[in-house]
Amino acid sequence: MGDVFVHIVTWNSEACIERCLTSLLEQEAKVVIQVTDNCSYDSSLKIAEKLGIEYRANPHNYGFCAAHNQGVASFIKSTCQYLLILNPDTVVRRDPINLLTESLRTNNSA
């Protein structure tokens, strides 16, 4: 299992979600990625599935916050130490998640 649980809410995000997910898969840090989709009518979930990303398909659009709350509940049940919530149009550079977790581990006041 990973150190960082990354949660992304999608709704018709096919234009950007593949770049986001690919950038997360290239991280040096151990990440667990989960997508919660709010009843998209595009191929957002097919992209996540193609990349082997865990996903939840909501039968209705529950809204951004409620969908993230579903992800937070999954994080709490996981063995991950940290939660990172991202928008589907985010592209993460090669090493910031690793740098962030190392900083959190070495700085007990954070």
Beta strands, then each sheet from edge to edge (+ up, - down):
strand 1: 4-10
strand 2: 31-37
strand 3: 54-57
strand 4: 82-86
sheet 1: 3+ 2+ 1+ 4+
end
